[in-house]
Amino acid sequence: MKRKSSFFVAFVVFILSAALCLPGAYAKKSKYFVVDKCKINNKNVTLNKPKKGVSKAAKISQSVSATRPKIKLEFDKLKKGKSTIKMTLEFTPVDTNDQRRITMTAAVIVKTDKKGKKITLSKVKGNEFKYTGTLSDGSPANGGTLDVNGKDALTARKKTCTLNSEVLLNALTAEDKIGQIGKQVGDYTYKLTLSGAKFKLKKRNLKKIKGTLSVTE
């Protein structure tokens, strides 16, 4: 009986050991949101490998009558669990004689399913996008909270987050001196900064995506 018992124990140990060695058995949950693709209005935009956390994107061209960009980030991997991400979107004219600037920020709460395979919740904390601005002469504009619904400005589905800059820029009409930034003909630098959680792109840390929006007739 001892031999049979010993054999049975050894067999169980073998089966458990084999199971634990299967891929994913000891898989560590991702500590990062790993960016796979960036899309502007559903078109893939090339992102350079980040340098010091900054990735430069290809130039975006749109007519003045078009809606401002919907910026989509598609993730290869998600940070498992709940994260609070500070998202900042900034627009500035390339023309150095125009000192206007608009910076919009929000704290975004993101949750994934238990396996970290898809986003189950994405909401703007307090439903608030706050903004600060600079007028064309360099003096500060009145800052405050944008009159937008967070659900209209930011959405998430599966492994994709979408930031709708049209909704945000339209909400600036109350501040008429900067309200047309990004909507007049000209070139604008846009910067999307992500903090509060760790992001990676092409195996490098990612903190900011920077590009140029060219608005034409």
BALOBA-1460 file (C-alpha; in Angstrom, 3 decimals):
// residues 217
<rec num="1" residu="m" x="0.000" y="0.000" z="0.000"/>
<rec num="2" residu="k" x="2.872" y="2.331" z="0.781"/>
<rec num="3" residu="r" x="4.237" y="1.908" z="-2.755"/>
<rec num="4" residu="k" x="0.831" y="2.645" z="-4.303"/>
<rec num="5" residu="s" x="0.387" y="5.633" z="-1.983"/>
<rec num="6" residu="s" x="3.856" y="6.951" z="-2.804"/>
<rec num="7" residu="f" x="3.191" y="6.476" z="-6.510"/>
<rec num="8" residu="f" x="-0.114" y="8.345" z="-6.225"/>
<rec num="9" residu="v" x="1.498" y="11.278" z="-4.384"/>
<rec num="10" residu="a" x="4.313" y="11.456" z="-6.930"/>
<rec num="11" residu="f" x="1.754" y="11.370" z="-9.753"/>
<rec num="12" residu="v" x="-0.252" y="14.244" z="-8.231"/>
<rec num="13" residu="v" x="2.919" y="16.294" z="-7.704"/>
<rec num="14" residu="f" x="3.925" y="15.689" z="-11.326"/>
<rec num="15" residu="i" x="0.520" y="16.775" z="-12.673"/>
<rec num="16" residu="l" x="0.479" y="19.943" z="-10.530"/>
<rec num="17" residu="s" x="4.035" y="20.816" z="-11.522"/>
<rec num="18" residu="a" x="3.208" y="20.385" z="-15.195"/>
<rec num="19" residu="a" x="0.108" y="22.540" z="-14.844"/>
<rec num="20" residu="l" x="2.019" y="25.313" z="-13.116"/>
<rec num="21" residu="c" x="4.611" y="25.311" z="-15.869"/>
<rec num="22" residu="l" x="2.003" y="25.966" z="-18.527"/>
<rec num="23" residu="p" x="2.283" y="29.391" z="-20.238"/>
<rec num="24" residu="g" x="0.359" y="31.959" z="-18.244"/>
<rec num="25" residu="a" x="0.248" y="29.914" z="-15.050"/>
<rec num="26" residu="y" x="2.636" y="32.323" z="-13.409"/>
<rec num="27" residu="a" x="1.918" y="35.186" z="-15.812"/>
<rec num="28" residu="k" x="2.494" y="38.477" z="-14.089"/>
<rec num="29" residu="k" x="-0.197" y="41.048" z="-14.501"/>
<rec num="30" residu="s" x="0.905" y="43.871" z="-16.740"/>
<rec num="31" residu="k" x="2.175" y="46.951" z="-14.913"/>
<rec num="32" residu="y" x="1.774" y="48.976" z="-18.087"/>
<rec num="33" residu="f" x="-0.737" y="50.109" z="-20.644"/>
<rec num="34" residu="v" x="1.066" y="49.003" z="-23.799"/>
<rec num="35" residu="v" x="0.076" y="51.103" z="-26.814"/>
<rec num="36" residu="d" x="-0.304" y="49.165" z="-30.047"/>
<rec num="37" residu="k" x="-1.720" y="51.767" z="-32.446"/>
<rec num="38" residu="c" x="-2.767" y="55.379" z="-32.600"/>
<rec num="39" residu="k" x="-5.590" y="56.390" z="-34.902"/>
<rec num="40" residu="i" x="-6.751" y="59.856" z="-35.861"/>
<rec num="41" residu="n" x="-10.313" y="59.792" z="-37.184"/>
<rec num="42" residu="n" x="-9.955" y="56.032" z="-37.762"/>
<rec num="43" residu="k" x="-6.758" y="56.385" z="-39.808"/>
<rec num="44" residu="n" x="-3.558" y="54.838" z="-38.490"/>
<rec num="45" residu="v" x="-0.951" y="57.403" z="-37.488"/>
<rec num="46" residu="t" x="2.682" y="56.417" z="-37.260"/>
<rec num="47" residu="l" x="4.172" y="56.938" z="-33.819"/>
<rec num="48" residu="n" x="7.944" y="57.139" z="-33.518"/>
<rec num="49" residu="k" x="9.768" y="55.179" z="-30.852"/>
<rec num="50" residu="p" x="9.660" y="57.384" z="-27.743"/>
<rec num="51" residu="k" x="12.696" y="59.446" z="-26.777"/>
<rec num="52" residu="k" x="12.708" y="60.545" z="-23.142"/>
<rec num="53" residu="g" x="9.081" y="59.498" z="-22.989"/>
<rec num="54" residu="v" x="7.971" y="61.571" z="-26.008"/>
<rec num="55" residu="s" x="6.696" y="60.019" z="-29.246"/>
<rec num="56" residu="k" x="6.283" y="62.195" z="-32.325"/>
<rec num="57" residu="a" x="3.314" y="61.455" z="-34.570"/>
<rec num="58" residu="a" x="2.888" y="62.004" z="-38.272"/>
<rec num="59" residu="k" x="1.373" y="65.329" z="-39.354"/>
<rec num="60" residu="i" x="-2.431" y="65.479" z="-39.511"/>
<rec num="61" residu="s" x="-4.116" y="67.575" z="-42.218"/>
<rec num="62" residu="q" x="-7.776" y="68.588" z="-42.083"/>
<rec num="63" residu="s" x="-9.942" y="71.203" z="-43.749"/>
<rec num="64" residu="v" x="-11.224" y="74.073" z="-41.641"/>
<rec num="65" residu="s" x="-14.769" y="72.753" z="-42.052"/>
<rec num="66" residu="a" x="-13.890" y="69.282" z="-40.774"/>
<rec num="67" residu="t" x="-14.326" y="68.206" z="-37.182"/>
<rec num="68" residu="r" x="-11.249" y="68.296" z="-34.979"/>
<rec num="69" residu="p" x="-9.445" y="65.012" z="-34.412"/>
<rec num="70" residu="k" x="-10.736" y="61.988" z="-32.583"/>
<rec num="71" residu="i" x="-7.587" y="60.518" z="-31.071"/>
<rec num="72" residu="k" x="-7.783" y="56.779" z="-30.531"/>
<rec num="73" residu="l" x="-5.280" y="54.718" z="-28.599"/>
<rec num="74" residu="e" x="-5.471" y="50.971" z="-29.161"/>
<rec num="75" residu="f" x="-3.695" y="48.901" z="-26.528"/>
<rec num="76" residu="d" x="-1.937" y="45.586" z="-26.894"/>
<rec num="77" residu="k" x="-1.936" y="45.079" z="-23.117"/>
<rec num="78" residu="l" x="-3.837" y="46.717" z="-20.287"/>
<rec num="79" residu="k" x="-2.785" y="47.395" z="-16.733"/>
<rec num="80" residu="k" x="-4.971" y="45.041" z="-14.734"/>
<rec num="81" residu="g" x="-7.381" y="46.450" z="-12.184"/>
<rec num="82" residu="k" x="-8.257" y="50.075" z="-11.485"/>
<rec num="83" residu="s" x="-6.135" y="53.030" z="-12.562"/>
<rec num="84" residu="t" x="-6.558" y="56.789" z="-12.383"/>
<rec num="85" residu="i" x="-4.919" y="58.440" z="-15.376"/>
<rec num="86" residu="k" x="-4.342" y="62.158" z="-15.720"/>
<rec num="87" residu="m" x="-4.905" y="63.060" z="-19.358"/>
<rec num="88" residu="t" x="-3.804" y="66.438" z="-20.713"/>
<rec num="89" residu="l" x="-4.486" y="67.709" z="-24.244"/>
<rec num="90" residu="e" x="-2.765" y="70.887" z="-25.360"/>
<rec num="91" residu="f" x="-3.004" y="72.954" z="-28.553"/>
<rec num="92" residu="t" x="-0.665" y="75.800" z="-29.521"/>
<rec num="93" residu="p" x="-0.251" y="77.639" z="-32.855"/>
<rec num="94" residu="v" x="3.066" y="76.935" z="-34.602"/>
<rec num="95" residu="d" x="3.281" y="80.654" z="-35.457"/>
<rec num="96" residu="t" x="5.433" y="82.091" z="-32.672"/>
<rec num="97" residu="n" x="3.740" y="85.490" z="-33.042"/>
<rec num="98" residu="d" x="0.512" y="83.903" z="-31.827"/>
<rec num="99" residu="q" x="0.975" y="83.100" z="-28.162"/>
<rec num="100" residu="r" x="-2.398" y="81.462" z="-27.667"/>
<rec num="101" residu="r" x="-2.418" y="78.176" z="-25.830"/>
<rec num="102" residu="i" x="-5.126" y="75.938" z="-24.479"/>
<rec num="103" residu="t" x="-4.525" y="73.098" z="-22.042"/>
<rec num="104" residu="m" x="-7.354" y="70.744" z="-21.079"/>
<rec num="105" residu="t" x="-7.015" y="68.161" z="-18.315"/>
<rec num="106" residu="a" x="-9.096" y="65.424" z="-16.748"/>
<rec num="107" residu="a" x="-8.614" y="62.570" z="-14.310"/>
<rec num="108" residu="v" x="-9.831" y="59.394" z="-15.986"/>
<rec num="109" residu="i" x="-10.758" y="56.289" z="-14.002"/>
<rec num="110" residu="v" x="-10.148" y="53.067" z="-15.925"/>
<rec num="111" residu="k" x="-11.047" y="49.551" z="-14.811"/>
<rec num="112" residu="t" x="-10.408" y="46.247" z="-16.547"/>
<rec num="113" residu="d" x="-11.981" y="42.835" z="-16.172"/>
<rec num="114" residu="k" x="-10.379" y="40.325" z="-13.804"/>
<rec num="115" residu="k" x="-8.108" y="38.996" z="-16.545"/>
<rec num="116" residu="g" x="-7.058" y="42.442" z="-17.715"/>
<rec num="117" residu="k" x="-8.253" y="41.639" z="-21.216"/>
<rec num="118" residu="k" x="-10.677" y="44.523" z="-21.766"/>
<rec num="119" residu="i" x="-11.760" y="47.835" z="-20.301"/>
<rec num="120" residu="t" x="-14.980" y="47.492" z="-18.326"/>
<rec num="121" residu="l" x="-15.224" y="51.064" z="-17.035"/>
<rec num="122" residu="s" x="-13.901" y="54.408" z="-18.198"/>
<rec num="123" residu="k" x="-15.183" y="57.645" z="-16.734"/>
<rec num="124" residu="v" x="-13.997" y="61.187" z="-16.229"/>
<rec num="125" residu="k" x="-13.666" y="61.833" z="-12.507"/>
<rec num="126" residu="g" x="-16.272" y="64.342" z="-11.426"/>
<rec num="127" residu="n" x="-17.342" y="64.526" z="-15.084"/>
<rec num="128" residu="e" x="-14.966" y="67.492" z="-15.364"/>
<rec num="129" residu="f" x="-12.492" y="68.667" z="-17.968"/>
<rec num="130" residu="k" x="-10.614" y="71.670" z="-16.638"/>
<rec num="131" residu="y" x="-8.755" y="74.147" z="-18.775"/>
<rec num="132" residu="t" x="-6.226" y="76.953" z="-18.635"/>
<rec num="133" residu="g" x="-5.316" y="79.220" z="-21.515"/>
<rec num="134" residu="t" x="-3.139" y="82.015" z="-22.818"/>
<rec num="135" residu="l" x="-4.313" y="84.856" z="-25.049"/>
<rec num="136" residu="s" x="-2.554" y="85.938" z="-28.233"/>
<rec num="137" residu="d" x="-0.603" y="88.640" z="-26.353"/>
<rec num="138" residu="g" x="0.646" y="86.127" z="-23.805"/>
<rec num="139" residu="s" x="-1.646" y="87.164" z="-20.957"/>
<rec num="140" residu="p" x="-3.556" y="84.420" z="-19.115"/>
<rec num="141" residu="a" x="-7.111" y="83.623" z="-20.143"/>
<rec num="142" residu="n" x="-9.858" y="82.787" z="-17.706"/>
<rec num="143" residu="g" x="-9.494" y="79.135" z="-16.753"/>
<rec num="144" residu="g" x="-12.209" y="76.917" z="-15.395"/>
<rec num="145" residu="t" x="-14.261" y="73.844" z="-16.160"/>
<rec num="146" residu="l" x="-15.427" y="73.064" z="-19.686"/>
<rec num="147" residu="d" x="-19.160" y="72.689" z="-20.142"/>
<rec num="148" residu="v" x="-18.984" y="69.186" z="-21.606"/>
<rec num="149" residu="n" x="-20.239" y="65.736" z="-20.751"/>
<rec num="150" residu="g" x="-17.254" y="63.532" z="-19.983"/>
<rec num="151" residu="k" x="-18.957" y="60.644" z="-21.774"/>
<rec num="152" residu="d" x="-19.023" y="62.660" z="-24.996"/>
<rec num="153" residu="a" x="-15.387" y="63.708" z="-24.737"/>
<rec num="154" residu="l" x="-13.924" y="60.336" z="-23.739"/>
<rec num="155" residu="t" x="-15.093" y="56.826" z="-24.498"/>
<rec num="156" residu="a" x="-13.557" y="53.370" z="-24.112"/>
<rec num="157" residu="r" x="-14.411" y="49.975" z="-25.550"/>
<rec num="158" residu="k" x="-12.520" y="46.704" z="-25.239"/>
<rec num="159" residu="k" x="-8.881" y="47.824" z="-25.633"/>
<rec num="160" residu="t" x="-9.466" y="51.229" z="-27.213"/>
<rec num="161" residu="c" x="-9.803" y="54.706" z="-25.691"/>
<rec num="162" residu="t" x="-11.067" y="57.623" z="-27.786"/>
<rec num="163" residu="l" x="-10.590" y="61.303" z="-26.956"/>
<rec num="164" residu="n" x="-12.848" y="63.642" z="-28.948"/>
<rec num="165" residu="s" x="-11.063" y="66.995" z="-29.253"/>
<rec num="166" residu="e" x="-13.965" y="68.473" z="-31.271"/>
<rec num="167" residu="v" x="-16.215" y="68.284" z="-28.208"/>
<rec num="168" residu="l" x="-13.553" y="69.911" z="-26.038"/>
<rec num="169" residu="l" x="-12.648" y="72.706" z="-28.467"/>
<rec num="170" residu="n" x="-16.305" y="73.519" z="-29.108"/>
<rec num="171" residu="a" x="-16.751" y="74.064" z="-25.392"/>
<rec num="172" residu="l" x="-14.219" y="76.905" z="-25.532"/>
<rec num="173" residu="t" x="-16.575" y="79.264" z="-27.371"/>
<rec num="174" residu="a" x="-17.230" y="81.106" z="-24.106"/>
<rec num="175" residu="e" x="-13.610" y="82.270" z="-24.173"/>
<rec num="176" residu="d" x="-13.850" y="83.917" z="-27.593"/>
<rec num="177" residu="k" x="-10.223" y="85.037" z="-27.783"/>
<rec num="178" residu="i" x="-8.946" y="81.458" z="-27.719"/>
<rec num="179" residu="g" x="-12.155" y="79.692" z="-28.752"/>
<rec num="180" residu="q" x="-11.067" y="79.342" z="-32.372"/>
<rec num="181" residu="i" x="-7.705" y="77.755" z="-31.607"/>
<rec num="182" residu="g" x="-7.272" y="74.651" z="-33.705"/>
<rec num="183" residu="k" x="-10.179" y="75.660" z="-35.949"/>
<rec num="184" residu="q" x="-8.667" y="78.532" z="-37.931"/>
<rec num="185" residu="v" x="-6.445" y="77.930" z="-40.961"/>
<rec num="186" residu="g" x="-2.874" y="77.345" z="-39.820"/>
<rec num="187" residu="d" x="-0.605" y="74.817" z="-38.151"/>
<rec num="188" residu="y" x="-1.026" y="73.786" z="-34.524"/>
<rec num="189" residu="t" x="1.095" y="71.667" z="-32.247"/>
<rec num="190" residu="y" x="-0.913" y="69.194" z="-30.215"/>
<rec num="191" residu="k" x="0.361" y="67.270" z="-27.201"/>
<rec num="192" residu="l" x="-1.370" y="64.424" z="-25.418"/>
<rec num="193" residu="t" x="0.237" y="63.765" z="-22.034"/>
<rec num="194" residu="l" x="-0.515" y="60.678" z="-19.942"/>
<rec num="195" residu="s" x="0.445" y="60.345" z="-16.289"/>
<rec num="196" residu="g" x="-0.682" y="58.589" z="-13.117"/>
<rec num="197" residu="a" x="-0.129" y="55.178" z="-14.733"/>
<rec num="198" residu="k" x="2.710" y="53.660" z="-16.739"/>
<rec num="199" residu="f" x="2.534" y="53.457" z="-20.518"/>
<rec num="200" residu="k" x="4.803" y="51.784" z="-23.047"/>
<rec num="201" residu="l" x="5.216" y="52.045" z="-26.802"/>
<rec num="202" residu="k" x="7.649" y="49.912" z="-28.777"/>
<rec num="203" residu="k" x="9.180" y="48.661" z="-25.506"/>
<rec num="204" residu="r" x="9.933" y="52.178" z="-24.289"/>
<rec num="205" residu="n" x="8.242" y="54.303" z="-21.661"/>
<rec num="206" residu="l" x="5.634" y="56.633" z="-23.101"/>
<rec num="207" residu="k" x="4.554" y="59.861" z="-21.409"/>
<rec num="208" residu="k" x="3.581" y="62.143" z="-24.257"/>
<rec num="209" residu="i" x="2.413" y="62.000" z="-27.884"/>
<rec num="210" residu="k" x="3.255" y="65.124" z="-29.857"/>
<rec num="211" residu="g" x="2.266" y="66.079" z="-33.394"/>
<rec num="212" residu="t" x="1.151" y="68.822" z="-35.777"/>
<rec num="213" residu="l" x="-2.412" y="69.526" z="-36.887"/>
<rec num="214" residu="s" x="-2.516" y="71.420" z="-40.185"/>
<rec num="215" residu="v" x="-5.847" y="73.159" z="-40.812"/>
<rec num="216" residu="t" x="-6.421" y="74.094" z="-44.447"/>
<rec num="217" residu="e" x="-9.155" y="75.771" z="-46.486"/>
